[in-house]
Amino acid sequence: MFSVQERQVIIMEFRKILVPVDGSNPSIDAFRTGADLALKYGAELEVVTVINFNFNNEQPILSLGNLEKFTEEGLQKQGMAVIDSVVKDVPENVKLTKVVLYGDPAKAIIEEQETGKADCIILGSRGLGSVRRFFMGSVSTEIVHNAECPVFVIR
């Protein structure tokens, strides 16, 4: 046991908060939490979305009609549309930066936190089922285990 004199007080200082969003309700809740903290601490709020350009059953089949969606400009527009749908209610006093990332979501988010020197990551939990999480893992789980900064998962 520590005596009162031996306790160390840890003071968290938020200068830059990273909030990944995907348009889901948990990511919207994470954004609201991040915006509240940014407002309280006068921190910059960096909102990112990640385009995981990985062809699987969930991706649309390429056709001439949707080919534009897969150009760099089209992907950038789609990413910004996701971010803009979430940040529409940001308080005026919050300095906001919007970034579209590409690749594996967890790796891209961790790399952005490291290069951008964010003090913490606030993200939503997607609530994957236990069987799916066992086989696939989840973005939030991977970030919690591998990020070298505080990570807040909003449920």
C-alpha positions as CSV (number, residue, x, y, z in Angstrom):
1,M,0.0,0.0,0.0
2,F,1.1,3.5,-0.7
3,S,0.8,6.2,1.8
4,V,-0.7,9.5,0.9
5,Q,2.7,11.1,0.5
6,E,3.9,8.4,-1.8
7,R,1.1,8.6,-4.3
8,Q,1.9,10.2,-7.6
9,V,-0.7,12.3,-9.3
10,I,-0.9,11.8,-13.1
11,I,-2.1,14.8,-14.9
12,M,-3.2,14.2,-18.5
13,E,-2.8,17.1,-20.8
14,F,-4.6,17.0,-24.1
15,R,-3.2,19.1,-26.9
16,K,-4.3,16.9,-29.8
17,I,-7.0,14.3,-29.8
18,L,-7.4,11.7,-32.6
19,V,-10.9,10.4,-33.3
20,P,-11.3,7.8,-36.0
21,V,-14.9,7.7,-37.4
22,D,-16.7,5.4,-39.8
23,G,-20.2,6.9,-39.6
24,S,-21.5,4.3,-37.1
25,N,-23.3,5.4,-34.0
26,P,-20.4,4.3,-31.7
27,S,-18.0,6.5,-33.8
28,I,-20.4,9.4,-33.6
29,D,-20.5,9.0,-29.8
30,A,-16.7,8.9,-29.8
31,F,-16.6,12.1,-31.8
32,R,-18.9,13.9,-29.4
33,T,-16.7,12.8,-26.5
34,G,-13.6,13.9,-28.3
35,A,-15.2,17.3,-29.2
36,D,-16.2,17.8,-25.5
37,L,-12.7,17.1,-24.3
38,A,-11.2,19.3,-27.0
39,L,-13.4,22.1,-26.0
40,K,-12.6,21.6,-22.3
41,Y,-8.8,21.4,-22.8
42,G,-8.5,23.7,-25.8
43,A,-7.1,20.8,-27.8
44,E,-7.0,20.3,-31.5
45,L,-9.4,17.6,-32.7
46,E,-8.1,15.4,-35.6
47,V,-10.9,13.4,-37.1
48,V,-9.9,10.6,-39.4
49,T,-11.6,7.9,-41.5
50,V,-9.8,5.0,-43.1
51,I,-10.5,3.6,-46.5
52,N,-9.6,-0.1,-46.3
53,F,-9.3,-0.8,-50.0
54,N,-9.5,-4.6,-49.6
55,F,-11.7,-6.5,-52.1
56,N,-14.0,-8.9,-50.3
57,N,-17.6,-9.8,-50.4
58,E,-18.7,-6.5,-48.9
59,Q,-17.1,-4.4,-51.7
60,P,-19.1,-3.6,-54.8
61,I,-18.2,-5.2,-58.1
62,L,-16.4,-2.8,-60.4
63,S,-18.4,-1.6,-63.3
64,L,-18.2,1.4,-65.6
65,G,-21.0,3.0,-63.6
66,N,-19.1,3.0,-60.3
67,L,-15.5,3.1,-61.5
68,E,-15.1,6.7,-60.4
69,K,-15.6,5.6,-56.8
70,F,-12.3,3.8,-56.9
71,T,-10.1,6.6,-58.2
72,E,-8.0,8.5,-55.7
73,E,-10.3,11.5,-56.0
74,G,-13.4,9.4,-55.6
75,L,-12.1,7.6,-52.5
76,Q,-11.1,11.0,-51.0
77,K,-14.6,12.3,-51.6
78,Q,-16.1,9.3,-50.0
79,G,-13.9,9.6,-47.0
80,M,-14.6,13.3,-46.5
81,A,-18.3,12.6,-46.8
82,V,-18.1,10.1,-43.9
83,I,-16.1,12.7,-41.8
84,D,-18.5,15.6,-42.7
85,S,-21.5,13.5,-41.8
86,V,-20.1,13.1,-38.3
87,V,-18.6,16.5,-37.6
88,K,-21.5,18.7,-38.6
89,D,-22.2,19.6,-35.0
90,V,-18.7,20.5,-33.9
91,P,-18.5,23.5,-31.5
92,E,-17.1,26.6,-33.2
93,N,-14.2,27.0,-30.6
94,V,-12.7,23.6,-31.5
95,K,-9.8,23.5,-34.0
96,L,-10.7,20.7,-36.3
97,T,-8.5,18.8,-38.8
98,K,-10.0,16.2,-41.2
99,V,-7.9,13.4,-42.7
100,V,-8.6,10.5,-44.9
101,L,-6.2,7.5,-44.4
102,Y,-5.8,4.4,-46.5
103,G,-5.0,0.8,-45.6
104,D,-5.5,-1.5,-42.7
105,P,-7.6,0.7,-40.2
106,A,-5.9,-0.2,-37.0
107,K,-2.4,0.2,-38.4
108,A,-3.3,3.5,-40.2
109,I,-4.8,5.0,-37.1
110,I,-1.8,4.0,-34.9
111,E,0.6,5.4,-37.5
112,E,-1.3,8.6,-37.7
113,Q,-1.3,9.0,-33.9
114,E,2.5,8.4,-33.8
115,T,3.3,10.8,-36.7
116,G,0.8,13.4,-35.7
117,K,1.8,13.2,-32.0
118,A,-1.8,12.9,-30.8
119,D,-2.0,12.7,-27.0
120,C,-4.8,10.1,-27.1
121,I,-7.2,8.2,-29.3
122,I,-10.9,8.1,-28.8
123,L,-12.8,5.6,-30.8
124,G,-16.1,3.8,-30.9
125,S,-16.6,0.1,-30.2
126,R,-18.3,-1.6,-33.1
127,G,-19.7,-4.4,-30.8
128,L,-18.6,-7.3,-32.9
129,G,-19.9,-10.7,-31.6
130,S,-17.5,-12.9,-29.6
131,V,-17.2,-15.5,-32.4
132,R,-16.4,-12.9,-35.1
133,R,-14.0,-11.1,-32.7
134,F,-12.2,-14.4,-31.9
135,F,-11.6,-15.1,-35.6
136,M,-11.1,-11.6,-37.0
137,G,-10.2,-9.4,-34.1
138,S,-11.5,-5.8,-34.1
139,V,-10.0,-2.4,-34.9
140,S,-10.6,-1.1,-31.4
141,T,-9.0,-4.2,-29.8
142,E,-5.9,-3.9,-32.0
143,I,-5.6,-0.2,-31.2
144,V,-6.0,-0.7,-27.5
145,H,-3.2,-3.4,-27.5
146,N,-0.8,-1.6,-29.8
147,A,-1.1,2.1,-29.5
148,E,1.5,3.8,-27.3
149,C,-0.9,6.5,-26.0
150,P,-4.1,6.4,-23.9
151,V,-7.0,4.9,-25.8
152,F,-10.6,5.5,-24.9
153,V,-13.2,3.1,-26.3
154,I,-16.7,4.5,-26.2
155,R,-19.6,2.1,-26.0
